[in-house]
Each structure stands twice: as C-alpha cells, then as structure tokens.
Amino acid sequence: MNLVQIRFGNTLSGQIYQARQTQREFQKRLSAQPCDVQIETRTKKPDADLKLPYWPNMMRASLLNLILFIAVFGLYPEYHPTVHLTQSVPKILRVDIPETSQQKRPPPPPRPQVPLAVEGDEVPEDVTIESTELDLDKIFIPNLASTTGTDLDEPLDYMEIDYKPHPSRIVTPEYPAEARKKRIEGKVTVKVLVDKVGNVEDVQFIHGPEMFRKAALDAAWQFRFRPGKHQGERRKVWMIMPIEFSLD
C-alpha cells in the first residue's frame, strides 16, 4: 500500500486517495471522542417577530392620517372666489359738424324770343275765322263688322297667338303590330287645328316613319284642348304635336 502511495503520490489519483484517507481518519476520531458542541432547535422570539404588529400599526397609521385630513379641511373653510362684473361704458366721441348753408339755385335764363315772320309791316290786331259746318252724314265709314268677323274665323299659328291652347286630354296611340313585332320605335309630328271650343278640327301629317302614320293621325283626332285666345277673343290655332312610339 505504501508502494502505491509513493508511486502515485504526485498524481491526481494519489491526491484523491490521500483526501479520502484524511476524511476517514477525521470521522474515526470524531466518533471515538465525544464533542462538547450541541445543536439546539431554533425558535423565534415573539418580541423579535416583525409580522405580528404589522396590521395593528397599519390601522393606527391610517386612522391618524384620516384624523389629520379632517382637521386640515375643518380648520380652513371652503374658499369661494368673488367675481366682480364690470360693465364697460361705451365711449362717446363728439364730433363738431360745421353748419352748411343751402343756397338757392339761380333761376334759369329766359329763353330767347324768336320773332315770327309776318308779311308786311302791319300786323292785324284781331283776326276773325268764319264758322264752318261739318256734315257727318257725308263722311264714309267702312263696315268694320264684316272684316272683323272674317278675321276671327281665320286660324292663327301657335307662335302668333297670345294664349296658346293647352292639351286637356292626350290619347296614347295604338302601337302597330308590325312595328311591335320588329321592335321598332319612332316619333311622328302632326299638325292639329284646334277650334274655338277646344276640339280638333283638322289633322295633318308632317313627318315621321310611315308605319306609324295612321296610328298617329287616329290618336290626334281624339285630342282635346283648352281654347286659345288672342286679344281677348277665342281663335282657331294650328298646333304642332309630337307623338312618340316607344316599347318601354
């Protein structure tokens, strides 16, 4: 055993072996001889425990703060600021306006008198005009009633009349079957003669697709109007009426 210790004394294994031998010797000596050191159970002293008085101290501090808070607000009353409202007095500026004198406009100068040319040097003082009698029976007066009657019967154009006729009934034309089948749409313009009562006296085709001609004329004959007036009298009026054919 000593040979192994000498041989491996300077190596790591030798050092570990020596440490184990030293530990075993210490344990033998410790078990053989009694030790005077005794370890007792540790117990806390109630006087040194800080957790026991924590809550009572916390309650005392809170109560003290509340008393101080109430005392501060009780000693100092509530402050109400005083606000004074002052009304601004408007400043009045006094301006002296000089008096103005109104002058009368001078009268216009008299118009120059132009002397009238008179034959001869002497002017008669009094001139007497002989009285003349006018025979009204010999004056020719044309027959206005006949001409007026013929003029009222002549139709006027809607651009010449004072009060144009207004439609009171418009009849929707019947859509031609051929046009509906081919889905053809169009617009026809007709010329309608409105009499003094408001009825249609005559209808003329102006322009538009030929397939809508008959349907447009048949519908125009059924139109009714409020009569037109010219110079306070009812007159016959030619009106231009567009008629549309739409499938919508």
PyRosetta script that sets phi, psi and omega in degrees:
from pyrosetta import init, pose_from_sequence

init()
pose = pose_from_sequence("MNLVQIRFGNTLSGQIYQARQTQREFQKRLSAQPCDVQIETRTKKPDADLKLPYWPNMMRASLLNLILFIAVFGLYPEYHPTVHLTQSVPKILRVDIPETSQQKRPPPPPRPQVPLAVEGDEVPEDVTIESTELDLDKIFIPNLASTTGTDLDEPLDYMEIDYKPHPSRIVTPEYPAEARKKRIEGKVTVKVLVDKVGNVEDVQFIHGPEMFRKAALDAAWQFRFRPGKHQGERRKVWMIMPIEFSLD")
pose.set_psi(1, -39.4)
pose.set_omega(1, 178.6)
pose.set_phi(2, -67.5)
pose.set_psi(2, -32.2)
pose.set_omega(2, 177.7)
pose.set_phi(3, -65.1)
pose.set_psi(3, -39.4)
pose.set_omega(3, -179.9)
pose.set_phi(4, -67.7)
pose.set_psi(4, -38.2)
pose.set_omega(4, -178.6)
pose.set_phi(5, -68.6)
pose.set_psi(5, -38.1)
pose.set_omega(5, 179.5)
pose.set_phi(6, -70.7)
pose.set_psi(6, -39.8)
pose.set_omega(6, -175.9)
pose.set_phi(7, -69.0)
pose.set_psi(7, -40.5)
pose.set_omega(7, -176.7)
pose.set_phi(8, -109.9)
pose.set_psi(8, 27.1)
pose.set_omega(8, -177.1)
pose.set_phi(9, -67.9)
pose.set_psi(9, -33.7)
pose.set_omega(9, -176.6)
pose.set_phi(10, -94.1)
pose.set_psi(10, 5.4)
pose.set_omega(10, -179.1)
pose.set_phi(11, -99.6)
pose.set_psi(11, 172.2)
pose.set_omega(11, 179.9)
pose.set_phi(12, -65.9)
pose.set_psi(12, -39.4)
pose.set_omega(12, 179.9)
pose.set_phi(13, -64.9)
pose.set_psi(13, -35.8)
pose.set_omega(13, 178.6)
pose.set_phi(14, -66.8)
pose.set_psi(14, -40.5)
pose.set_omega(14, 179.3)
pose.set_phi(15, -64.1)
pose.set_psi(15, -42.3)
pose.set_omega(15, 178.6)
pose.set_phi(16, -62.1)
pose.set_psi(16, -39.6)
pose.set_omega(16, -179.2)
pose.set_phi(17, -65.4)
pose.set_psi(17, -42.8)
pose.set_omega(17, 178.9)
pose.set_phi(18, -63.9)
pose.set_psi(18, -38.6)
pose.set_omega(18, 179.8)
pose.set_phi(19, -65.5)
pose.set_psi(19, -36.3)
pose.set_omega(19, 178.9)
pose.set_phi(20, -69.4)
pose.set_psi(20, -39.3)
pose.set_omega(20, 178.7)
pose.set_phi(21, -64.1)
pose.set_psi(21, -38.3)
pose.set_omega(21, 179.7)
pose.set_phi(22, -67.2)
pose.set_psi(22, -40.0)
pose.set_omega(22, 179.1)
pose.set_phi(23, -64.7)
pose.set_psi(23, -38.9)
pose.set_omega(23, 180.0)
pose.set_phi(24, -67.2)
pose.set_psi(24, -39.8)
pose.set_omega(24, 179.1)
pose.set_phi(25, -64.7)
pose.set_psi(25, -39.4)
pose.set_omega(25, -179.9)
pose.set_phi(26, -64.7)
pose.set_psi(26, -40.0)
pose.set_omega(26, 179.2)
pose.set_phi(27, -67.1)
pose.set_psi(27, -38.1)
pose.set_omega(27, 177.9)
pose.set_phi(28, -61.8)
pose.set_psi(28, -47.3)
pose.set_omega(28, -178.2)
pose.set_phi(29, -66.4)
pose.set_psi(29, -36.4)
pose.set_omega(29, -179.6)
pose.set_phi(30, -67.7)
pose.set_psi(30, -37.2)
pose.set_omega(30, 179.6)
pose.set_phi(31, -77.7)
pose.set_psi(31, -26.8)
pose.set_omega(31, -177.6)
pose.set_phi(32, -77.4)
pose.set_psi(32, -40.3)
pose.set_omega(32, -176.6)
pose.set_phi(33, -106.8)
pose.set_psi(33, 131.7)
pose.set_omega(33, 178.0)
pose.set_phi(34, -71.0)
pose.set_psi(34, 145.2)
pose.set_omega(34, -178.1)
pose.set_phi(35, -103.6)
pose.set_psi(35, 138.9)
pose.set_omega(35, 179.1)
pose.set_phi(36, -76.4)
pose.set_psi(36, -9.9)
pose.set_omega(36, -176.6)
pose.set_phi(37, -82.8)
pose.set_psi(37, 124.1)
pose.set_omega(37, 177.1)
pose.set_phi(38, -122.8)
pose.set_psi(38, 135.3)
pose.set_omega(38, -178.6)
pose.set_phi(39, -99.1)
pose.set_psi(39, 118.1)
pose.set_omega(39, 179.3)
pose.set_phi(40, -98.4)
pose.set_psi(40, 161.1)
pose.set_omega(40, 178.9)
pose.set_phi(41, -73.2)
pose.set_psi(41, 130.7)
pose.set_omega(41, -177.4)
pose.set_phi(42, -84.9)
pose.set_psi(42, 132.4)
pose.set_omega(42, 176.1)
pose.set_phi(43, -128.2)
pose.set_psi(43, 145.9)
pose.set_omega(43, -179.6)
pose.set_phi(44, -80.6)
pose.set_psi(44, 141.0)
pose.set_omega(44, 174.5)
pose.set_phi(45, -84.2)
pose.set_psi(45, 132.9)
pose.set_omega(45, 179.3)
pose.set_phi(46, -60.5)
pose.set_psi(46, -31.4)
pose.set_omega(46, -178.8)
pose.set_phi(47, -70.8)
pose.set_psi(47, -27.2)
pose.set_omega(47, -178.0)
pose.set_phi(48, -94.4)
pose.set_psi(48, 0.4)
pose.set_omega(48, -179.4)
pose.set_phi(49, -81.8)
pose.set_psi(49, 117.0)
pose.set_omega(49, -176.7)
pose.set_phi(50, -81.0)
pose.set_psi(50, -17.9)
pose.set_omega(50, -175.4)
pose.set_phi(51, -79.3)
pose.set_psi(51, -23.7)
pose.set_omega(51, -177.0)
pose.set_phi(52, -66.2)
pose.set_psi(52, -45.3)
pose.set_omega(52, -178.4)
pose.set_phi(53, -89.5)
pose.set_psi(53, 11.4)
pose.set_omega(53, -173.5)
pose.set_phi(54, -65.8)
pose.set_psi(54, -52.6)
pose.set_omega(54, -175.5)
pose.set_phi(55, -69.4)
pose.set_psi(55, -40.2)
pose.set_omega(55, 174.7)
pose.set_phi(56, -60.8)
pose.set_psi(56, -40.5)
pose.set_omega(56, 178.0)
pose.set_phi(57, -64.8)
pose.set_psi(57, -37.2)
pose.set_omega(57, 179.5)
pose.set_phi(58, -65.2)
pose.set_psi(58, -40.4)
pose.set_omega(58, 179.1)
pose.set_phi(59, -66.9)
pose.set_psi(59, -41.6)
pose.set_omega(59, 179.3)
pose.set_phi(60, -62.7)
pose.set_psi(60, -40.4)
pose.set_omega(60, -178.9)
pose.set_phi(61, -68.0)
pose.set_psi(61, -40.2)
pose.set_omega(61, 179.0)
pose.set_phi(62, -64.9)
pose.set_psi(62, -42.3)
pose.set_omega(62, 178.9)
pose.set_phi(63, -63.4)
pose.set_psi(63, -39.3)
pose.set_omega(63, 179.3)
pose.set_phi(64, -65.5)
pose.set_psi(64, -41.8)
pose.set_omega(64, 178.2)
pose.set_phi(65, -63.4)
pose.set_psi(65, -39.4)
pose.set_omega(65, 179.3)
pose.set_phi(66, -64.6)
pose.set_psi(66, -41.0)
pose.set_omega(66, 179.0)
pose.set_phi(67, -63.7)
pose.set_psi(67, -41.9)
pose.set_omega(67, 179.2)
pose.set_phi(68, -65.6)
pose.set_psi(68, -37.1)
pose.set_omega(68, -179.5)
pose.set_phi(69, -64.8)
pose.set_psi(69, -44.1)
pose.set_omega(69, 179.3)
pose.set_phi(70, -67.8)
pose.set_psi(70, -36.3)
pose.set_omega(70, -178.7)
pose.set_phi(71, -67.4)
pose.set_psi(71, -40.1)
pose.set_omega(71, -179.7)
pose.set_phi(72, -63.5)
pose.set_psi(72, -46.4)
pose.set_omega(72, -179.3)
pose.set_phi(73, -72.7)
pose.set_psi(73, -23.7)
pose.set_omega(73, 178.0)
pose.set_phi(74, -77.7)
pose.set_psi(74, -34.6)
pose.set_omega(74, -179.0)
pose.set_phi(75, -72.9)
pose.set_psi(75, -36.4)
pose.set_omega(75, -178.7)
pose.set_phi(76, -101.9)
pose.set_psi(76, 114.6)
pose.set_omega(76, -179.9)
pose.set_phi(77, -68.5)
pose.set_psi(77, 167.5)
pose.set_omega(77, -179.5)
pose.set_phi(78, -69.7)
pose.set_psi(78, 136.1)
pose.set_omega(78, -175.8)
pose.set_phi(79, -93.1)
pose.set_psi(79, 122.4)
pose.set_omega(79, 176.5)
pose.set_phi(80, -113.0)
pose.set_psi(80, 109.4)
pose.set_omega(80, -179.4)
pose.set_phi(81, -69.0)
pose.set_psi(81, 143.1)
pose.set_omega(81, 179.3)
pose.set_phi(82, -96.9)
pose.set_psi(82, 126.5)
pose.set_omega(82, -179.6)
pose.set_phi(83, -112.2)
pose.set_psi(83, 124.3)
pose.set_omega(83, 178.6)
pose.set_phi(84, -104.4)
pose.set_psi(84, 122.5)
pose.set_omega(84, 178.2)
pose.set_phi(85, -94.8)
pose.set_psi(85, 122.6)
pose.set_omega(85, 179.3)
pose.set_phi(86, -112.9)
pose.set_psi(86, 130.6)
pose.set_omega(86, 179.5)
pose.set_phi(87, -92.5)
pose.set_psi(87, 123.7)
pose.set_omega(87, -177.4)
pose.set_phi(88, -72.9)
pose.set_psi(88, 131.5)
pose.set_omega(88, 179.8)
pose.set_phi(89, -88.1)
pose.set_psi(89, 123.8)
pose.set_omega(89, -179.0)
pose.set_phi(90, -67.1)
pose.set_psi(90, 140.5)
pose.set_omega(90, 179.2)
pose.set_phi(91, -83.8)
pose.set_psi(91, 131.4)
pose.set_omega(91, 180.0)
pose.set_phi(92, -105.7)
pose.set_psi(92, 118.8)
pose.set_omega(92, 178.2)
pose.set_phi(93, -95.4)
pose.set_psi(93, 128.0)
pose.set_omega(93, -179.7)
pose.set_phi(94, -99.8)
pose.set_psi(94, 121.5)
pose.set_omega(94, -179.3)
pose.set_phi(95, -118.8)
pose.set_psi(95, 126.5)
pose.set_omega(95, 178.1)
pose.set_phi(96, -86.0)
pose.set_psi(96, 114.6)
pose.set_omega(96, 178.6)
pose.set_phi(97, -96.3)
pose.set_psi(97, 124.4)
pose.set_omega(97, -179.7)
pose.set_phi(98, -67.9)
pose.set_psi(98, 145.6)
pose.set_omega(98, 178.6)
pose.set_phi(99, -71.1)
pose.set_psi(99, 139.3)
pose.set_omega(99, 178.7)
pose.set_phi(100, -108.7)
pose.set_psi(100, 134.9)
pose.set_omega(100, 179.7)
pose.set_phi(101, -100.0)
pose.set_psi(101, 129.7)
pose.set_omega(101, 179.1)
pose.set_phi(102, -92.8)
pose.set_psi(102, 126.1)
pose.set_omega(102, 179.6)
pose.set_phi(103, -103.7)
pose.set_psi(103, 140.7)
pose.set_omega(103, 178.3)
pose.set_phi(104, -72.9)
pose.set_psi(104, 138.8)
pose.set_omega(104, 178.1)
pose.set_phi(105, -71.1)
pose.set_psi(105, 135.1)
pose.set_omega(105, 179.8)
pose.set_phi(106, -66.3)
pose.set_psi(106, 145.6)
pose.set_omega(106, -179.9)
pose.set_phi(107, -63.8)
pose.set_psi(107, 148.2)
pose.set_omega(107, 179.9)
pose.set_phi(108, -64.9)
pose.set_psi(108, 151.1)
pose.set_omega(108, 179.4)
pose.set_phi(109, -66.0)
pose.set_psi(109, 147.9)
pose.set_omega(109, 179.8)
pose.set_phi(110, -63.9)
pose.set_psi(110, 143.1)
pose.set_omega(110, 178.4)
pose.set_phi(111, -68.3)
pose.set_psi(111, 143.1)
pose.set_omega(111, 178.8)
pose.set_phi(112, -70.7)
pose.set_psi(112, 136.6)
pose.set_omega(112, 178.6)
pose.set_phi(113, -88.3)
pose.set_psi(113, 124.6)
pose.set_omega(113, -179.9)
pose.set_phi(114, -93.1)
pose.set_psi(114, 121.2)
pose.set_omega(114, 179.3)
pose.set_phi(115, -69.4)
pose.set_psi(115, 136.9)
pose.set_omega(115, 177.9)
pose.set_phi(116, -82.1)
pose.set_psi(116, 140.8)
pose.set_omega(116, 179.5)
pose.set_phi(117, -78.4)
pose.set_psi(117, 125.8)
pose.set_omega(117, -179.2)
pose.set_phi(118, -126.9)
pose.set_psi(118, 132.5)
pose.set_omega(118, 178.7)
pose.set_phi(119, -71.9)
pose.set_psi(119, 130.0)
pose.set_omega(119, -179.8)
pose.set_phi(120, 86.5)
pose.set_psi(120, 168.5)
pose.set_omega(120, -178.4)
pose.set_phi(121, -86.0)
pose.set_psi(121, -27.7)
pose.set_omega(121, -176.3)
pose.set_phi(122, -99.1)
pose.set_psi(122, 141.7)
pose.set_omega(122, 178.6)
pose.set_phi(123, -113.1)
pose.set_psi(123, 124.9)
pose.set_omega(123, 178.9)
pose.set_phi(124, -65.9)
pose.set_psi(124, 138.4)
pose.set_omega(124, -178.2)
pose.set_phi(125, -73.7)
pose.set_psi(125, -45.8)
pose.set_omega(125, -177.8)
pose.set_phi(126, -120.9)
pose.set_psi(126, 131.1)
pose.set_omega(126, 177.9)
pose.set_phi(127, -118.2)
pose.set_psi(127, 125.2)
pose.set_omega(127, -178.7)
pose.set_phi(128, -108.1)
pose.set_psi(128, 128.3)
pose.set_omega(128, 179.3)
pose.set_phi(129, -101.5)
pose.set_psi(129, 128.1)
pose.set_omega(129, -178.6)
pose.set_phi(130, -68.8)
pose.set_psi(130, 140.4)
pose.set_omega(130, -179.8)
pose.set_phi(131, -73.4)
pose.set_psi(131, 137.8)
pose.set_omega(131, 179.3)
pose.set_phi(132, -122.3)
pose.set_psi(132, 143.0)
pose.set_omega(132, 178.7)
pose.set_phi(133, -105.3)
pose.set_psi(133, 133.4)
pose.set_omega(133, -177.7)
pose.set_phi(134, -104.4)
pose.set_psi(134, 122.4)
pose.set_omega(134, -179.9)
pose.set_phi(135, -91.4)
pose.set_psi(135, 105.5)
pose.set_omega(135, -177.6)
pose.set_phi(136, -72.8)
pose.set_psi(136, -20.0)
pose.set_omega(136, -178.4)
pose.set_phi(137, -70.8)
pose.set_psi(137, -24.4)
pose.set_omega(137, -177.7)
pose.set_phi(138, -85.3)
pose.set_psi(138, -6.2)
pose.set_omega(138, -179.6)
pose.set_phi(139, -83.5)
pose.set_psi(139, 131.7)
pose.set_omega(139, -178.2)
pose.set_phi(140, -85.6)
pose.set_psi(140, 126.0)
pose.set_omega(140, 177.0)
pose.set_phi(141, -116.6)
pose.set_psi(141, 118.5)
pose.set_omega(141, -178.7)
pose.set_phi(142, -67.5)
pose.set_psi(142, 155.3)
pose.set_omega(142, 179.9)
pose.set_phi(143, -79.4)
pose.set_psi(143, 97.7)
pose.set_omega(143, -177.7)
pose.set_phi(144, -77.3)
pose.set_psi(144, -23.8)
pose.set_omega(144, -177.2)
pose.set_phi(145, -66.3)
pose.set_psi(145, -38.4)
pose.set_omega(145, -178.9)
pose.set_phi(146, -68.0)
pose.set_psi(146, -42.2)
pose.set_omega(146, -179.9)
pose.set_phi(147, -69.3)
pose.set_psi(147, -36.1)
pose.set_omega(147, -179.3)
pose.set_phi(148, -67.4)
pose.set_psi(148, -38.3)
pose.set_omega(148, -179.8)
pose.set_phi(149, -64.7)
pose.set_psi(149, -40.3)
pose.set_omega(149, 178.7)
pose.set_phi(150, -70.0)
pose.set_psi(150, -34.8)
pose.set_omega(150, 180.0)
pose.set_phi(151, -67.6)
pose.set_psi(151, -36.6)
pose.set_omega(151, -179.1)
pose.set_phi(152, -68.3)
pose.set_psi(152, -24.7)
pose.set_omega(152, 179.9)
pose.set_phi(153, -84.2)
pose.set_psi(153, -15.1)
pose.set_omega(153, -179.2)
pose.set_phi(154, -77.8)
pose.set_psi(154, 131.3)
pose.set_omega(154, 179.2)
pose.set_phi(155, -71.5)
pose.set_psi(155, 147.9)
pose.set_omega(155, 177.3)
pose.set_phi(156, -109.6)
pose.set_psi(156, 159.5)
pose.set_omega(156, 174.2)
pose.set_phi(157, -81.1)
pose.set_psi(157, 150.5)
pose.set_omega(157, -176.1)
pose.set_phi(158, -64.6)
pose.set_psi(158, -17.4)
pose.set_omega(158, 177.6)
pose.set_phi(159, -82.1)
pose.set_psi(159, -16.5)
pose.set_omega(159, -176.3)
pose.set_phi(160, -98.0)
pose.set_psi(160, -13.0)
pose.set_omega(160, -172.0)
pose.set_phi(161, -91.6)
pose.set_psi(161, 152.0)
pose.set_omega(161, -179.7)
pose.set_phi(162, -73.5)
pose.set_psi(162, -48.9)
pose.set_omega(162, -177.9)
pose.set_phi(163, -117.8)
pose.set_psi(163, 108.3)
pose.set_omega(163, -176.2)
pose.set_phi(164, -75.4)
pose.set_psi(164, 148.5)
pose.set_omega(164, 174.7)
pose.set_phi(165, -64.1)
pose.set_psi(165, 141.3)
pose.set_omega(165, 179.2)
pose.set_phi(166, -113.0)
pose.set_psi(166, 132.1)
pose.set_omega(166, -179.1)
pose.set_phi(167, -64.2)
pose.set_psi(167, 132.0)
pose.set_omega(167, 175.1)
pose.set_phi(168, -108.4)
pose.set_psi(168, -18.6)
pose.set_omega(168, 175.5)
pose.set_phi(169, -150.0)
pose.set_psi(169, 123.4)
pose.set_omega(169, 177.6)
pose.set_phi(170, -118.4)
pose.set_psi(170, 123.2)
pose.set_omega(170, -178.0)
pose.set_phi(171, -95.4)
pose.set_psi(171, 130.6)
pose.set_omega(171, 177.0)
pose.set_phi(172, -72.8)
pose.set_psi(172, 126.8)
pose.set_omega(172, -177.9)
pose.set_phi(173, -70.1)
pose.set_psi(173, 155.7)
pose.set_omega(173, 176.9)
pose.set_phi(174, -78.5)
pose.set_psi(174, 127.5)
pose.set_omega(174, -175.9)
pose.set_phi(175, -73.8)
pose.set_psi(175, 126.7)
pose.set_omega(175, 179.2)
pose.set_phi(176, -60.5)
pose.set_psi(176, 141.2)
pose.set_omega(176, -177.1)
pose.set_phi(177, -65.2)
pose.set_psi(177, -40.3)
pose.set_omega(177, -179.3)
pose.set_phi(178, -64.2)
pose.set_psi(178, -42.3)
pose.set_omega(178, 179.6)
pose.set_phi(179, -67.8)
pose.set_psi(179, -37.4)
pose.set_omega(179, 178.1)
pose.set_phi(180, -66.8)
pose.set_psi(180, -37.7)
pose.set_omega(180, -179.7)
pose.set_phi(181, -66.4)
pose.set_psi(181, -40.4)
pose.set_omega(181, 179.8)
pose.set_phi(182, -88.2)
pose.set_psi(182, -0.3)
pose.set_omega(182, 179.3)
pose.set_phi(183, 54.5)
pose.set_psi(183, 54.3)
pose.set_omega(183, 179.1)
pose.set_phi(184, -105.1)
pose.set_psi(184, 133.7)
pose.set_omega(184, 176.9)
pose.set_phi(185, -115.9)
pose.set_psi(185, 158.1)
pose.set_omega(185, -179.1)
pose.set_phi(186, -169.6)
pose.set_psi(186, 179.3)
pose.set_omega(186, -179.1)
pose.set_phi(187, -137.1)
pose.set_psi(187, 132.1)
pose.set_omega(187, -178.8)
pose.set_phi(188, -119.3)
pose.set_psi(188, 138.4)
pose.set_omega(188, 176.7)
pose.set_phi(189, -113.5)
pose.set_psi(189, 126.6)
pose.set_omega(189, -179.7)
pose.set_phi(190, -123.3)
pose.set_psi(190, 158.5)
pose.set_omega(190, 177.8)
pose.set_phi(191, -112.1)
pose.set_psi(191, 121.2)
pose.set_omega(191, -172.7)
pose.set_phi(192, -115.8)
pose.set_psi(192, 132.0)
pose.set_omega(192, 175.2)
pose.set_phi(193, -96.9)
pose.set_psi(193, 114.0)
pose.set_omega(193, -179.3)
pose.set_phi(194, -98.0)
pose.set_psi(194, 125.3)
pose.set_omega(194, -178.3)
pose.set_phi(195, -82.0)
pose.set_psi(195, -171.7)
pose.set_omega(195, -175.2)
pose.set_phi(196, -72.4)
pose.set_psi(196, -16.9)
pose.set_omega(196, 179.7)
pose.set_phi(197, -91.5)
pose.set_psi(197, -26.7)
pose.set_omega(197, -177.8)
pose.set_phi(198, 114.8)
pose.set_psi(198, 3.1)
pose.set_omega(198, 177.3)
pose.set_phi(199, -87.0)
pose.set_psi(199, 162.7)
pose.set_omega(199, 178.5)
pose.set_phi(200, -86.7)
pose.set_psi(200, 120.5)
pose.set_omega(200, -179.1)
pose.set_phi(201, -96.3)
pose.set_psi(201, -28.1)
pose.set_omega(201, -179.3)
pose.set_phi(202, -157.3)
pose.set_psi(202, 149.6)
pose.set_omega(202, 179.1)
pose.set_phi(203, -134.3)
pose.set_psi(203, 133.9)
pose.set_omega(203, 178.9)
pose.set_phi(204, -129.2)
pose.set_psi(204, 138.4)
pose.set_omega(204, 178.5)
pose.set_phi(205, -85.2)
pose.set_psi(205, 128.2)
pose.set_omega(205, -179.2)
pose.set_phi(206, -100.9)
pose.set_psi(206, -61.9)
pose.set_omega(206, 178.3)
pose.set_phi(207, -160.1)
pose.set_psi(207, 162.1)
pose.set_omega(207, -179.4)
pose.set_phi(208, 142.7)
pose.set_psi(208, 173.4)
pose.set_omega(208, 177.4)
pose.set_phi(209, -61.3)
pose.set_psi(209, 139.8)
pose.set_omega(209, -176.0)
pose.set_phi(210, -66.8)
pose.set_psi(210, -29.8)
pose.set_omega(210, -177.5)
pose.set_phi(211, -70.5)
pose.set_psi(211, -17.8)
pose.set_omega(211, 178.0)
pose.set_phi(212, -99.3)
pose.set_psi(212, 2.6)
pose.set_omega(212, -173.2)
pose.set_phi(213, -61.1)
pose.set_psi(213, -56.3)
pose.set_omega(213, -174.9)
pose.set_phi(214, -63.2)
pose.set_psi(214, -43.2)
pose.set_omega(214, -179.5)
pose.set_phi(215, -63.8)
pose.set_psi(215, -37.6)
pose.set_omega(215, 179.1)
pose.set_phi(216, -68.2)
pose.set_psi(216, -42.1)
pose.set_omega(216, -179.7)
pose.set_phi(217, -66.3)
pose.set_psi(217, -40.7)
pose.set_omega(217, 179.6)
pose.set_phi(218, -63.6)
pose.set_psi(218, -38.2)
pose.set_omega(218, 179.9)
pose.set_phi(219, -72.0)
pose.set_psi(219, -36.7)
pose.set_omega(219, -178.4)
pose.set_phi(220, -65.8)
pose.set_psi(220, -33.1)
pose.set_omega(220, 178.4)
pose.set_phi(221, -63.8)
pose.set_psi(221, -21.1)
pose.set_omega(221, -178.0)
pose.set_phi(222, -95.0)
pose.set_psi(222, 1.0)
pose.set_omega(222, 178.8)
pose.set_phi(223, -69.5)
pose.set_psi(223, 151.8)
pose.set_omega(223, 174.5)
pose.set_phi(224, -132.3)
pose.set_psi(224, 146.7)
pose.set_omega(224, -174.6)
pose.set_phi(225, -134.5)
pose.set_psi(225, 159.8)
pose.set_omega(225, 164.5)
pose.set_phi(226, -85.7)
pose.set_psi(226, 127.8)
pose.set_omega(226, -169.9)
pose.set_phi(227, -60.2)
pose.set_psi(227, 151.4)
pose.set_omega(227, 176.5)
pose.set_phi(228, -87.8)
pose.set_psi(228, 156.9)
pose.set_omega(228, -179.3)
pose.set_phi(229, -130.7)
pose.set_psi(229, 145.9)
pose.set_omega(229, 176.4)
pose.set_phi(230, -139.9)
pose.set_psi(230, 119.1)
pose.set_omega(230, -177.7)
pose.set_phi(231, 57.5)
pose.set_psi(231, 38.6)
pose.set_omega(231, 177.1)
pose.set_phi(232, 81.6)
pose.set_psi(232, -1.2)
pose.set_omega(232, -179.1)
pose.set_phi(233, -114.7)
pose.set_psi(233, 143.3)
pose.set_omega(233, 175.2)
pose.set_phi(234, -71.7)
pose.set_psi(234, 136.1)
pose.set_omega(234, -177.5)
pose.set_phi(235, -134.5)
pose.set_psi(235, 157.5)
pose.set_omega(235, 172.5)
pose.set_phi(236, -78.5)
pose.set_psi(236, 139.5)
pose.set_omega(236, -173.7)
pose.set_phi(237, -136.5)
pose.set_psi(237, 136.0)
pose.set_omega(237, 171.1)
pose.set_phi(238, -86.0)
pose.set_psi(238, 124.8)
pose.set_omega(238, -179.9)
pose.set_phi(239, -116.0)
pose.set_psi(239, 143.9)
pose.set_omega(239, 175.1)
pose.set_phi(240, -99.9)
pose.set_psi(240, 119.8)
pose.set_omega(240, -175.5)
pose.set_phi(241, -121.9)
pose.set_psi(241, 119.4)
pose.set_omega(241, 173.5)
pose.set_phi(242, -86.2)
pose.set_psi(242, 138.0)
pose.set_omega(242, 178.7)
pose.set_phi(243, -125.0)
pose.set_psi(243, 121.3)
pose.set_omega(243, -177.4)
pose.set_phi(244, -102.2)
pose.set_psi(244, 143.2)
pose.set_omega(244, 175.7)
pose.set_phi(245, -116.6)
pose.set_psi(245, 110.2)
pose.set_omega(245, -177.3)
pose.set_phi(246, -133.3)
pose.set_psi(246, 144.8)
pose.set_omega(246, -178.9)
pose.set_phi(247, -88.9)
pose.set_psi(247, -7.8)
pose.set_omega(247, -179.6)
pose.set_phi(248, -73.9)
pose.dump_pdb("model.pdb")
